[in-house]
């Protein structure tokens, strides 16, 4: 009988987190949008955070909640918006749990070797813009 051990996957590092922040900010700057970017590790711990000087203050909170939501559910928050609408699969989830969930586009999970290793959240632009900036960051990480 053969037993296959799980392959070790490198965790999200501070260098990875800094690359994610820089890539998201570069994408936002190219679009002329000021943002906040949050990067969480697989345990939900803050690895990196940056709010542009002119970004609205609430962008910091929304970027963090978007990252947390993407991490907890393992999916981009853009894909979860319909699920919390009346009649949706997660309709009661935002109020049922005492967690900082936010079902607005802009949070994207980070996977490595098929394993969830963290998440990035962007706030400050329109939801679709924030999603694009977060996706650009994850793409840059490779």
MODELLER restraints for C-alpha pairs under 7 A, 6 or more apart:
rsr = mdl.restraints
at = mdl.atoms
rsr.add(forms.Gaussian(group=physical.xy_distance, feature=features.Distance(at['CA:9:A'], at['CA:112:A']), mean=6.73, stdev=0.5))
rsr.add(forms.Gaussian(group=physical.xy_distance, feature=features.Distance(at['CA:9:A'], at['CA:113:A']), mean=6.35, stdev=0.5))
rsr.add(forms.Gaussian(group=physical.xy_distance, feature=features.Distance(at['CA:11:A'], at['CA:117:A']), mean=5.79, stdev=0.5))
rsr.add(forms.Gaussian(group=physical.xy_distance, feature=features.Distance(at['CA:12:A'], at['CA:41:A']), mean=6.02, stdev=0.5))
rsr.add(forms.Gaussian(group=physical.xy_distance, feature=features.Distance(at['CA:12:A'], at['CA:117:A']), mean=5.79, stdev=0.5))
rsr.add(forms.Gaussian(group=physical.xy_distance, feature=features.Distance(at['CA:12:A'], at['CA:118:A']), mean=6.53, stdev=0.5))
rsr.add(forms.Gaussian(group=physical.xy_distance, feature=features.Distance(at['CA:14:A'], at['CA:47:A']), mean=6.20, stdev=0.5))
rsr.add(forms.Gaussian(group=physical.xy_distance, feature=features.Distance(at['CA:16:A'], at['CA:141:A']), mean=6.92, stdev=0.5))
rsr.add(forms.Gaussian(group=physical.xy_distance, feature=features.Distance(at['CA:17:A'], at['CA:39:A']), mean=5.95, stdev=0.5))
rsr.add(forms.Gaussian(group=physical.xy_distance, feature=features.Distance(at['CA:17:A'], at['CA:47:A']), mean=6.27, stdev=0.5))
rsr.add(forms.Gaussian(group=physical.xy_distance, feature=features.Distance(at['CA:17:A'], at['CA:48:A']), mean=5.84, stdev=0.5))
rsr.add(forms.Gaussian(group=physical.xy_distance, feature=features.Distance(at['CA:18:A'], at['CA:48:A']), mean=6.58, stdev=0.5))
rsr.add(forms.Gaussian(group=physical.xy_distance, feature=features.Distance(at['CA:19:A'], at['CA:141:A']), mean=6.86, stdev=0.5))
rsr.add(forms.Gaussian(group=physical.xy_distance, feature=features.Distance(at['CA:20:A'], at['CA:137:A']), mean=4.84, stdev=0.5))
rsr.add(forms.Gaussian(group=physical.xy_distance, feature=features.Distance(at['CA:20:A'], at['CA:138:A']), mean=6.49, stdev=0.5))
rsr.add(forms.Gaussian(group=physical.xy_distance, feature=features.Distance(at['CA:20:A'], at['CA:141:A']), mean=6.56, stdev=0.5))
rsr.add(forms.Gaussian(group=physical.xy_distance, feature=features.Distance(at['CA:21:A'], at['CA:37:A']), mean=5.96, stdev=0.5))
rsr.add(forms.Gaussian(group=physical.xy_distance, feature=features.Distance(at['CA:23:A'], at['CA:136:A']), mean=6.71, stdev=0.5))
rsr.add(forms.Gaussian(group=physical.xy_distance, feature=features.Distance(at['CA:23:A'], at['CA:137:A']), mean=4.73, stdev=0.5))
rsr.add(forms.Gaussian(group=physical.xy_distance, feature=features.Distance(at['CA:23:A'], at['CA:140:A']), mean=6.57, stdev=0.5))
rsr.add(forms.Gaussian(group=physical.xy_distance, feature=features.Distance(at['CA:24:A'], at['CA:133:A']), mean=4.88, stdev=0.5))
rsr.add(forms.Gaussian(group=physical.xy_distance, feature=features.Distance(at['CA:24:A'], at['CA:134:A']), mean=5.69, stdev=0.5))
rsr.add(forms.Gaussian(group=physical.xy_distance, feature=features.Distance(at['CA:24:A'], at['CA:136:A']), mean=6.31, stdev=0.5))
rsr.add(forms.Gaussian(group=physical.xy_distance, feature=features.Distance(at['CA:24:A'], at['CA:137:A']), mean=4.83, stdev=0.5))
rsr.add(forms.Gaussian(group=physical.xy_distance, feature=features.Distance(at['CA:27:A'], at['CA:133:A']), mean=5.52, stdev=0.5))
rsr.add(forms.Gaussian(group=physical.xy_distance, feature=features.Distance(at['CA:27:A'], at['CA:136:A']), mean=6.91, stdev=0.5))
rsr.add(forms.Gaussian(group=physical.xy_distance, feature=features.Distance(at['CA:28:A'], at['CA:34:A']), mean=6.54, stdev=0.5))
rsr.add(forms.Gaussian(group=physical.xy_distance, feature=features.Distance(at['CA:28:A'], at['CA:35:A']), mean=6.94, stdev=0.5))
rsr.add(forms.Gaussian(group=physical.xy_distance, feature=features.Distance(at['CA:28:A'], at['CA:133:A']), mean=6.07, stdev=0.5))
rsr.add(forms.Gaussian(group=physical.xy_distance, feature=features.Distance(at['CA:33:A'], at['CA:125:A']), mean=6.14, stdev=0.5))
rsr.add(forms.Gaussian(group=physical.xy_distance, feature=features.Distance(at['CA:34:A'], at['CA:52:A']), mean=5.78, stdev=0.5))
rsr.add(forms.Gaussian(group=physical.xy_distance, feature=features.Distance(at['CA:34:A'], at['CA:54:A']), mean=6.24, stdev=0.5))
rsr.add(forms.Gaussian(group=physical.xy_distance, feature=features.Distance(at['CA:34:A'], at['CA:55:A']), mean=4.85, stdev=0.5))
rsr.add(forms.Gaussian(group=physical.xy_distance, feature=features.Distance(at['CA:34:A'], at['CA:124:A']), mean=6.18, stdev=0.5))
rsr.add(forms.Gaussian(group=physical.xy_distance, feature=features.Distance(at['CA:35:A'], at['CA:51:A']), mean=5.99, stdev=0.5))
rsr.add(forms.Gaussian(group=physical.xy_distance, feature=features.Distance(at['CA:35:A'], at['CA:52:A']), mean=5.69, stdev=0.5))
rsr.add(forms.Gaussian(group=physical.xy_distance, feature=features.Distance(at['CA:35:A'], at['CA:55:A']), mean=5.26, stdev=0.5))
rsr.add(forms.Gaussian(group=physical.xy_distance, feature=features.Distance(at['CA:35:A'], at['CA:59:A']), mean=6.54, stdev=0.5))
rsr.add(forms.Gaussian(group=physical.xy_distance, feature=features.Distance(at['CA:35:A'], at['CA:122:A']), mean=6.63, stdev=0.5))
rsr.add(forms.Gaussian(group=physical.xy_distance, feature=features.Distance(at['CA:35:A'], at['CA:123:A']), mean=5.53, stdev=0.5))
rsr.add(forms.Gaussian(group=physical.xy_distance, feature=features.Distance(at['CA:35:A'], at['CA:124:A']), mean=4.41, stdev=0.5))
rsr.add(forms.Gaussian(group=physical.xy_distance, feature=features.Distance(at['CA:35:A'], at['CA:125:A']), mean=6.53, stdev=0.5))
rsr.add(forms.Gaussian(group=physical.xy_distance, feature=features.Distance(at['CA:36:A'], at['CA:50:A']), mean=5.48, stdev=0.5))
rsr.add(forms.Gaussian(group=physical.xy_distance, feature=features.Distance(at['CA:36:A'], at['CA:51:A']), mean=3.93, stdev=0.5))
rsr.add(forms.Gaussian(group=physical.xy_distance, feature=features.Distance(at['CA:36:A'], at['CA:52:A']), mean=6.08, stdev=0.5))
rsr.add(forms.Gaussian(group=physical.xy_distance, feature=features.Distance(at['CA:36:A'], at['CA:55:A']), mean=6.79, stdev=0.5))
rsr.add(forms.Gaussian(group=physical.xy_distance, feature=features.Distance(at['CA:36:A'], at['CA:59:A']), mean=5.48, stdev=0.5))
rsr.add(forms.Gaussian(group=physical.xy_distance, feature=features.Distance(at['CA:36:A'], at['CA:60:A']), mean=5.23, stdev=0.5))
rsr.add(forms.Gaussian(group=physical.xy_distance, feature=features.Distance(at['CA:36:A'], at['CA:63:A']), mean=6.14, stdev=0.5))
rsr.add(forms.Gaussian(group=physical.xy_distance, feature=features.Distance(at['CA:36:A'], at['CA:122:A']), mean=5.71, stdev=0.5))
rsr.add(forms.Gaussian(group=physical.xy_distance, feature=features.Distance(at['CA:36:A'], at['CA:123:A']), mean=5.33, stdev=0.5))
rsr.add(forms.Gaussian(group=physical.xy_distance, feature=features.Distance(at['CA:36:A'], at['CA:124:A']), mean=6.29, stdev=0.5))
rsr.add(forms.Gaussian(group=physical.xy_distance, feature=features.Distance(at['CA:37:A'], at['CA:49:A']), mean=5.59, stdev=0.5))
rsr.add(forms.Gaussian(group=physical.xy_distance, feature=features.Distance(at['CA:37:A'], at['CA:50:A']), mean=5.35, stdev=0.5))
rsr.add(forms.Gaussian(group=physical.xy_distance, feature=features.Distance(at['CA:37:A'], at['CA:51:A']), mean=6.39, stdev=0.5))
rsr.add(forms.Gaussian(group=physical.xy_distance, feature=features.Distance(at['CA:37:A'], at['CA:63:A']), mean=5.76, stdev=0.5))
rsr.add(forms.Gaussian(group=physical.xy_distance, feature=features.Distance(at['CA:37:A'], at['CA:121:A']), mean=5.69, stdev=0.5))
rsr.add(forms.Gaussian(group=physical.xy_distance, feature=features.Distance(at['CA:37:A'], at['CA:122:A']), mean=4.63, stdev=0.5))
rsr.add(forms.Gaussian(group=physical.xy_distance, feature=features.Distance(at['CA:37:A'], at['CA:123:A']), mean=6.68, stdev=0.5))
rsr.add(forms.Gaussian(group=physical.xy_distance, feature=features.Distance(at['CA:38:A'], at['CA:48:A']), mean=5.85, stdev=0.5))
rsr.add(forms.Gaussian(group=physical.xy_distance, feature=features.Distance(at['CA:38:A'], at['CA:49:A']), mean=4.53, stdev=0.5))
rsr.add(forms.Gaussian(group=physical.xy_distance, feature=features.Distance(at['CA:38:A'], at['CA:50:A']), mean=6.76, stdev=0.5))
rsr.add(forms.Gaussian(group=physical.xy_distance, feature=features.Distance(at['CA:38:A'], at['CA:63:A']), mean=5.64, stdev=0.5))
rsr.add(forms.Gaussian(group=physical.xy_distance, feature=features.Distance(at['CA:38:A'], at['CA:64:A']), mean=5.32, stdev=0.5))
rsr.add(forms.Gaussian(group=physical.xy_distance, feature=features.Distance(at['CA:38:A'], at['CA:67:A']), mean=6.64, stdev=0.5))
rsr.add(forms.Gaussian(group=physical.xy_distance, feature=features.Distance(at['CA:38:A'], at['CA:120:A']), mean=5.62, stdev=0.5))
rsr.add(forms.Gaussian(group=physical.xy_distance, feature=features.Distance(at['CA:38:A'], at['CA:121:A']), mean=5.12, stdev=0.5))
rsr.add(forms.Gaussian(group=physical.xy_distance, feature=features.Distance(at['CA:38:A'], at['CA:122:A']), mean=6.55, stdev=0.5))
rsr.add(forms.Gaussian(group=physical.xy_distance, feature=features.Distance(at['CA:39:A'], at['CA:46:A']), mean=6.14, stdev=0.5))
rsr.add(forms.Gaussian(group=physical.xy_distance, feature=features.Distance(at['CA:39:A'], at['CA:47:A']), mean=5.53, stdev=0.5))
rsr.add(forms.Gaussian(group=physical.xy_distance, feature=features.Distance(at['CA:39:A'], at['CA:48:A']), mean=5.08, stdev=0.5))
rsr.add(forms.Gaussian(group=physical.xy_distance, feature=features.Distance(at['CA:39:A'], at['CA:49:A']), mean=6.38, stdev=0.5))
rsr.add(forms.Gaussian(group=physical.xy_distance, feature=features.Distance(at['CA:39:A'], at['CA:67:A']), mean=6.81, stdev=0.5))
rsr.add(forms.Gaussian(group=physical.xy_distance, feature=features.Distance(at['CA:39:A'], at['CA:119:A']), mean=5.79, stdev=0.5))
rsr.add(forms.Gaussian(group=physical.xy_distance, feature=features.Distance(at['CA:39:A'], at['CA:120:A']), mean=4.52, stdev=0.5))
rsr.add(forms.Gaussian(group=physical.xy_distance, feature=features.Distance(at['CA:39:A'], at['CA:121:A']), mean=6.53, stdev=0.5))
rsr.add(forms.Gaussian(group=physical.xy_distance, feature=features.Distance(at['CA:40:A'], at['CA:46:A']), mean=4.64, stdev=0.5))
rsr.add(forms.Gaussian(group=physical.xy_distance, feature=features.Distance(at['CA:40:A'], at['CA:47:A']), mean=5.37, stdev=0.5))
rsr.add(forms.Gaussian(group=physical.xy_distance, feature=features.Distance(at['CA:40:A'], at['CA:67:A']), mean=6.75, stdev=0.5))
rsr.add(forms.Gaussian(group=physical.xy_distance, feature=features.Distance(at['CA:40:A'], at['CA:118:A']), mean=5.36, stdev=0.5))
rsr.add(forms.Gaussian(group=physical.xy_distance, feature=features.Distance(at['CA:40:A'], at['CA:119:A']), mean=5.36, stdev=0.5))
rsr.add(forms.Gaussian(group=physical.xy_distance, feature=features.Distance(at['CA:40:A'], at['CA:120:A']), mean=6.48, stdev=0.5))
rsr.add(forms.Gaussian(group=physical.xy_distance, feature=features.Distance(at['CA:41:A'], at['CA:47:A']), mean=6.34, stdev=0.5))
rsr.add(forms.Gaussian(group=physical.xy_distance, feature=features.Distance(at['CA:41:A'], at['CA:117:A']), mean=6.06, stdev=0.5))
rsr.add(forms.Gaussian(group=physical.xy_distance, feature=features.Distance(at['CA:41:A'], at['CA:118:A']), mean=4.16, stdev=0.5))
rsr.add(forms.Gaussian(group=physical.xy_distance, feature=features.Distance(at['CA:41:A'], at['CA:119:A']), mean=6.68, stdev=0.5))
rsr.add(forms.Gaussian(group=physical.xy_distance, feature=features.Distance(at['CA:42:A'], at['CA:116:A']), mean=6.59, stdev=0.5))
rsr.add(forms.Gaussian(group=physical.xy_distance, feature=features.Distance(at['CA:42:A'], at['CA:117:A']), mean=4.54, stdev=0.5))
rsr.add(forms.Gaussian(group=physical.xy_distance, feature=features.Distance(at['CA:42:A'], at['CA:118:A']), mean=4.28, stdev=0.5))
rsr.add(forms.Gaussian(group=physical.xy_distance, feature=features.Distance(at['CA:44:A'], at['CA:68:A']), mean=6.54, stdev=0.5))
rsr.add(forms.Gaussian(group=physical.xy_distance, feature=features.Distance(at['CA:51:A'], at['CA:60:A']), mean=6.32, stdev=0.5))
rsr.add(forms.Gaussian(group=physical.xy_distance, feature=features.Distance(at['CA:55:A'], at['CA:124:A']), mean=6.15, stdev=0.5))
rsr.add(forms.Gaussian(group=physical.xy_distance, feature=features.Distance(at['CA:56:A'], at['CA:124:A']), mean=6.45, stdev=0.5))
rsr.add(forms.Gaussian(group=physical.xy_distance, feature=features.Distance(at['CA:59:A'], at['CA:123:A']), mean=4.55, stdev=0.5))
rsr.add(forms.Gaussian(group=physical.xy_distance, feature=features.Distance(at['CA:59:A'], at['CA:124:A']), mean=4.83, stdev=0.5))
rsr.add(forms.Gaussian(group=physical.xy_distance, feature=features.Distance(at['CA:60:A'], at['CA:123:A']), mean=6.68, stdev=0.5))
rsr.add(forms.Gaussian(group=physical.xy_distance, feature=features.Distance(at['CA:62:A'], at['CA:123:A']), mean=5.49, stdev=0.5))
rsr.add(forms.Gaussian(group=physical.xy_distance, feature=features.Distance(at['CA:63:A'], at['CA:121:A']), mean=4.48, stdev=0.5))
rsr.add(forms.Gaussian(group=physical.xy_distance, feature=features.Distance(at['CA:63:A'], at['CA:122:A']), mean=4.45, stdev=0.5))
rsr.add(forms.Gaussian(group=physical.xy_distance, feature=features.Distance(at['CA:63:A'], at['CA:123:A']), mean=4.48, stdev=0.5))
rsr.add(forms.Gaussian(group=physical.xy_distance, feature=features.Distance(at['CA:64:A'], at['CA:121:A']), mean=5.91, stdev=0.5))
rsr.add(forms.Gaussian(group=physical.xy_distance, feature=features.Distance(at['CA:65:A'], at['CA:100:A']), mean=5.58, stdev=0.5))
rsr.add(forms.Gaussian(group=physical.xy_distance, feature=features.Distance(at['CA:65:A'], at['CA:101:A']), mean=5.56, stdev=0.5))
rsr.add(forms.Gaussian(group=physical.xy_distance, feature=features.Distance(at['CA:65:A'], at['CA:102:A']), mean=5.46, stdev=0.5))
rsr.add(forms.Gaussian(group=physical.xy_distance, feature=features.Distance(at['CA:66:A'], at['CA:77:A']), mean=6.68, stdev=0.5))
rsr.add(forms.Gaussian(group=physical.xy_distance, feature=features.Distance(at['CA:66:A'], at['CA:101:A']), mean=6.91, stdev=0.5))
rsr.add(forms.Gaussian(group=physical.xy_distance, feature=features.Distance(at['CA:66:A'], at['CA:102:A']), mean=5.44, stdev=0.5))
rsr.add(forms.Gaussian(group=physical.xy_distance, feature=features.Distance(at['CA:66:A'], at['CA:104:A']), mean=6.93, stdev=0.5))
rsr.add(forms.Gaussian(group=physical.xy_distance, feature=features.Distance(at['CA:66:A'], at['CA:106:A']), mean=6.10, stdev=0.5))
rsr.add(forms.Gaussian(group=physical.xy_distance, feature=features.Distance(at['CA:66:A'], at['CA:107:A']), mean=4.41, stdev=0.5))
rsr.add(forms.Gaussian(group=physical.xy_distance, feature=features.Distance(at['CA:66:A'], at['CA:121:A']), mean=5.06, stdev=0.5))
rsr.add(forms.Gaussian(group=physical.xy_distance, feature=features.Distance(at['CA:67:A'], at['CA:107:A']), mean=4.67, stdev=0.5))
rsr.add(forms.Gaussian(group=physical.xy_distance, feature=features.Distance(at['CA:67:A'], at['CA:108:A']), mean=6.50, stdev=0.5))
rsr.add(forms.Gaussian(group=physical.xy_distance, feature=features.Distance(at['CA:67:A'], at['CA:119:A']), mean=5.21, stdev=0.5))
rsr.add(forms.Gaussian(group=physical.xy_distance, feature=features.Distance(at['CA:67:A'], at['CA:120:A']), mean=4.90, stdev=0.5))
rsr.add(forms.Gaussian(group=physical.xy_distance, feature=features.Distance(at['CA:67:A'], at['CA:121:A']), mean=4.07, stdev=0.5))
rsr.add(forms.Gaussian(group=physical.xy_distance, feature=features.Distance(at['CA:68:A'], at['CA:101:A']), mean=6.63, stdev=0.5))
rsr.add(forms.Gaussian(group=physical.xy_distance, feature=features.Distance(at['CA:69:A'], at['CA:77:A']), mean=6.79, stdev=0.5))
rsr.add(forms.Gaussian(group=physical.xy_distance, feature=features.Distance(at['CA:69:A'], at['CA:101:A']), mean=5.02, stdev=0.5))
rsr.add(forms.Gaussian(group=physical.xy_distance, feature=features.Distance(at['CA:69:A'], at['CA:102:A']), mean=6.12, stdev=0.5))
rsr.add(forms.Gaussian(group=physical.xy_distance, feature=features.Distance(at['CA:70:A'], at['CA:76:A']), mean=5.29, stdev=0.5))
rsr.add(forms.Gaussian(group=physical.xy_distance, feature=features.Distance(at['CA:70:A'], at['CA:77:A']), mean=5.60, stdev=0.5))
rsr.add(forms.Gaussian(group=physical.xy_distance, feature=features.Distance(at['CA:70:A'], at['CA:107:A']), mean=5.31, stdev=0.5))
rsr.add(forms.Gaussian(group=physical.xy_distance, feature=features.Distance(at['CA:70:A'], at['CA:108:A']), mean=5.41, stdev=0.5))
rsr.add(forms.Gaussian(group=physical.xy_distance, feature=features.Distance(at['CA:70:A'], at['CA:109:A']), mean=5.25, stdev=0.5))
rsr.add(forms.Gaussian(group=physical.xy_distance, feature=features.Distance(at['CA:70:A'], at['CA:119:A']), mean=6.33, stdev=0.5))
rsr.add(forms.Gaussian(group=physical.xy_distance, feature=features.Distance(at['CA:71:A'], at['CA:109:A']), mean=5.47, stdev=0.5))
rsr.add(forms.Gaussian(group=physical.xy_distance, feature=features.Distance(at['CA:71:A'], at['CA:118:A']), mean=6.14, stdev=0.5))
rsr.add(forms.Gaussian(group=physical.xy_distance, feature=features.Distance(at['CA:71:A'], at['CA:119:A']), mean=5.38, stdev=0.5))
rsr.add(forms.Gaussian(group=physical.xy_distance, feature=features.Distance(at['CA:74:A'], at['CA:109:A']), mean=5.84, stdev=0.5))
rsr.add(forms.Gaussian(group=physical.xy_distance, feature=features.Distance(at['CA:75:A'], at['CA:108:A']), mean=6.54, stdev=0.5))
rsr.add(forms.Gaussian(group=physical.xy_distance, feature=features.Distance(at['CA:75:A'], at['CA:109:A']), mean=5.94, stdev=0.5))
rsr.add(forms.Gaussian(group=physical.xy_distance, feature=features.Distance(at['CA:76:A'], at['CA:107:A']), mean=5.49, stdev=0.5))
rsr.add(forms.Gaussian(group=physical.xy_distance, feature=features.Distance(at['CA:76:A'], at['CA:108:A']), mean=4.34, stdev=0.5))
rsr.add(forms.Gaussian(group=physical.xy_distance, feature=features.Distance(at['CA:76:A'], at['CA:109:A']), mean=6.14, stdev=0.5))
rsr.add(forms.Gaussian(group=physical.xy_distance, feature=features.Distance(at['CA:77:A'], at['CA:103:A']), mean=5.64, stdev=0.5))
rsr.add(forms.Gaussian(group=physical.xy_distance, feature=features.Distance(at['CA:77:A'], at['CA:104:A']), mean=5.88, stdev=0.5))
rsr.add(forms.Gaussian(group=physical.xy_distance, feature=features.Distance(at['CA:77:A'], at['CA:105:A']), mean=4.88, stdev=0.5))
rsr.add(forms.Gaussian(group=physical.xy_distance, feature=features.Distance(at['CA:77:A'], at['CA:106:A']), mean=6.28, stdev=0.5))
rsr.add(forms.Gaussian(group=physical.xy_distance, feature=features.Distance(at['CA:77:A'], at['CA:107:A']), mean=5.12, stdev=0.5))
rsr.add(forms.Gaussian(group=physical.xy_distance, feature=features.Distance(at['CA:77:A'], at['CA:108:A']), mean=6.56, stdev=0.5))
rsr.add(forms.Gaussian(group=physical.xy_distance, feature=features.Distance(at['CA:78:A'], at['CA:104:A']), mean=6.29, stdev=0.5))
rsr.add(forms.Gaussian(group=physical.xy_distance, feature=features.Distance(at['CA:78:A'], at['CA:105:A']), mean=3.96, stdev=0.5))
rsr.add(forms.Gaussian(group=physical.xy_distance, feature=features.Distance(at['CA:78:A'], at['CA:106:A']), mean=6.66, stdev=0.5))
rsr.add(forms.Gaussian(group=physical.xy_distance, feature=features.Distance(at['CA:78:A'], at['CA:131:A']), mean=6.86, stdev=0.5))
rsr.add(forms.Gaussian(group=physical.xy_distance, feature=features.Distance(at['CA:80:A'], at['CA:103:A']), mean=6.31, stdev=0.5))
rsr.add(forms.Gaussian(group=physical.xy_distance, feature=features.Distance(at['CA:81:A'], at['CA:103:A']), mean=5.34, stdev=0.5))
rsr.add(forms.Gaussian(group=physical.xy_distance, feature=features.Distance(at['CA:81:A'], at['CA:104:A']), mean=6.17, stdev=0.5))
rsr.add(forms.Gaussian(group=physical.xy_distance, feature=features.Distance(at['CA:82:A'], at['CA:88:A']), mean=6.48, stdev=0.5))
rsr.add(forms.Gaussian(group=physical.xy_distance, feature=features.Distance(at['CA:83:A'], at['CA:89:A']), mean=5.11, stdev=0.5))
rsr.add(forms.Gaussian(group=physical.xy_distance, feature=features.Distance(at['CA:83:A'], at['CA:90:A']), mean=5.12, stdev=0.5))
rsr.add(forms.Gaussian(group=physical.xy_distance, feature=features.Distance(at['CA:83:A'], at['CA:91:A']), mean=6.23, stdev=0.5))
rsr.add(forms.Gaussian(group=physical.xy_distance, feature=features.Distance(at['CA:84:A'], at['CA:90:A']), mean=4.78, stdev=0.5))
rsr.add(forms.Gaussian(group=physical.xy_distance, feature=features.Distance(at['CA:84:A'], at['CA:91:A']), mean=3.87, stdev=0.5))
rsr.add(forms.Gaussian(group=physical.xy_distance, feature=features.Distance(at['CA:84:A'], at['CA:92:A']), mean=6.94, stdev=0.5))
rsr.add(forms.Gaussian(group=physical.xy_distance, feature=features.Distance(at['CA:85:A'], at['CA:91:A']), mean=5.45, stdev=0.5))
rsr.add(forms.Gaussian(group=physical.xy_distance, feature=features.Distance(at['CA:94:A'], at['CA:101:A']), mean=6.22, stdev=0.5))
rsr.add(forms.Gaussian(group=physical.xy_distance, feature=features.Distance(at['CA:104:A'], at['CA:127:A']), mean=6.34, stdev=0.5))
rsr.add(forms.Gaussian(group=physical.xy_distance, feature=features.Distance(at['CA:105:A'], at['CA:127:A']), mean=4.79, stdev=0.5))
rsr.add(forms.Gaussian(group=physical.xy_distance, feature=features.Distance(at['CA:105:A'], at['CA:128:A']), mean=6.17, stdev=0.5))
rsr.add(forms.Gaussian(group=physical.xy_distance, feature=features.Distance(at['CA:105:A'], at['CA:130:A']), mean=6.64, stdev=0.5))
rsr.add(forms.Gaussian(group=physical.xy_distance, feature=features.Distance(at['CA:105:A'], at['CA:131:A']), mean=5.35, stdev=0.5))
rsr.add(forms.Gaussian(group=physical.xy_distance, feature=features.Distance(at['CA:106:A'], at['CA:121:A']), mean=5.55, stdev=0.5))
rsr.add(forms.Gaussian(group=physical.xy_distance, feature=features.Distance(at['CA:106:A'], at['CA:122:A']), mean=5.13, stdev=0.5))
rsr.add(forms.Gaussian(group=physical.xy_distance, feature=features.Distance(at['CA:106:A'], at['CA:123:A']), mean=6.56, stdev=0.5))
rsr.add(forms.Gaussian(group=physical.xy_distance, feature=features.Distance(at['CA:106:A'], at['CA:127:A']), mean=5.92, stdev=0.5))
rsr.add(forms.Gaussian(group=physical.xy_distance, feature=features.Distance(at['CA:106:A'], at['CA:130:A']), mean=4.45, stdev=0.5))
rsr.add(forms.Gaussian(group=physical.xy_distance, feature=features.Distance(at['CA:106:A'], at['CA:131:A']), mean=3.85, stdev=0.5))
rsr.add(forms.Gaussian(group=physical.xy_distance, feature=features.Distance(at['CA:106:A'], at['CA:134:A']), mean=6.15, stdev=0.5))
rsr.add(forms.Gaussian(group=physical.xy_distance, feature=features.Distance(at['CA:107:A'], at['CA:120:A']), mean=5.75, stdev=0.5))
rsr.add(forms.Gaussian(group=physical.xy_distance, feature=features.Distance(at['CA:107:A'], at['CA:121:A']), mean=4.17, stdev=0.5))
rsr.add(forms.Gaussian(group=physical.xy_distance, feature=features.Distance(at['CA:107:A'], at['CA:122:A']), mean=6.40, stdev=0.5))
rsr.add(forms.Gaussian(group=physical.xy_distance, feature=features.Distance(at['CA:107:A'], at['CA:131:A']), mean=6.52, stdev=0.5))
rsr.add(forms.Gaussian(group=physical.xy_distance, feature=features.Distance(at['CA:107:A'], at['CA:134:A']), mean=6.60, stdev=0.5))
rsr.add(forms.Gaussian(group=physical.xy_distance, feature=features.Distance(at['CA:108:A'], at['CA:119:A']), mean=5.61, stdev=0.5))
rsr.add(forms.Gaussian(group=physical.xy_distance, feature=features.Distance(at['CA:108:A'], at['CA:120:A']), mean=5.46, stdev=0.5))
rsr.add(forms.Gaussian(group=physical.xy_distance, feature=features.Distance(at['CA:108:A'], at['CA:121:A']), mean=6.36, stdev=0.5))
rsr.add(forms.Gaussian(group=physical.xy_distance, feature=features.Distance(at['CA:108:A'], at['CA:134:A']), mean=6.18, stdev=0.5))
rsr.add(forms.Gaussian(group=physical.xy_distance, feature=features.Distance(at['CA:108:A'], at['CA:135:A']), mean=6.60, stdev=0.5))
rsr.add(forms.Gaussian(group=physical.xy_distance, feature=features.Distance(at['CA:109:A'], at['CA:116:A']), mean=6.96, stdev=0.5))
rsr.add(forms.Gaussian(group=physical.xy_distance, feature=features.Distance(at['CA:109:A'], at['CA:118:A']), mean=5.95, stdev=0.5))
rsr.add(forms.Gaussian(group=physical.xy_distance, feature=features.Distance(at['CA:109:A'], at['CA:119:A']), mean=4.08, stdev=0.5))
rsr.add(forms.Gaussian(group=physical.xy_distance, feature=features.Distance(at['CA:109:A'], at['CA:120:A']), mean=6.38, stdev=0.5))
rsr.add(forms.Gaussian(group=physical.xy_distance, feature=features.Distance(at['CA:110:A'], at['CA:116:A']), mean=5.90, stdev=0.5))
rsr.add(forms.Gaussian(group=physical.xy_distance, feature=features.Distance(at['CA:110:A'], at['CA:117:A']), mean=5.75, stdev=0.5))
rsr.add(forms.Gaussian(group=physical.xy_distance, feature=features.Distance(at['CA:110:A'], at['CA:118:A']), mean=5.02, stdev=0.5))
rsr.add(forms.Gaussian(group=physical.xy_distance, feature=features.Distance(at['CA:110:A'], at['CA:119:A']), mean=4.96, stdev=0.5))
rsr.add(forms.Gaussian(group=physical.xy_distance, feature=features.Distance(at['CA:110:A'], at['CA:138:A']), mean=6.52, stdev=0.5))
rsr.add(forms.Gaussian(group=physical.xy_distance, feature=features.Distance(at['CA:111:A'], at['CA:117:A']), mean=5.50, stdev=0.5))
rsr.add(forms.Gaussian(group=physical.xy_distance, feature=features.Distance(at['CA:120:A'], at['CA:134:A']), mean=6.25, stdev=0.5))
rsr.add(forms.Gaussian(group=physical.xy_distance, feature=features.Distance(at['CA:121:A'], at['CA:134:A']), mean=6.26, stdev=0.5))
rsr.add(forms.Gaussian(group=physical.xy_distance, feature=features.Distance(at['CA:122:A'], at['CA:130:A']), mean=5.24, stdev=0.5))
rsr.add(forms.Gaussian(group=physical.xy_distance, feature=features.Distance(at['CA:122:A'], at['CA:134:A']), mean=5.97, stdev=0.5))
rsr.add(forms.Gaussian(group=physical.xy_distance, feature=features.Distance(at['CA:123:A'], at['CA:130:A']), mean=5.90, stdev=0.5))
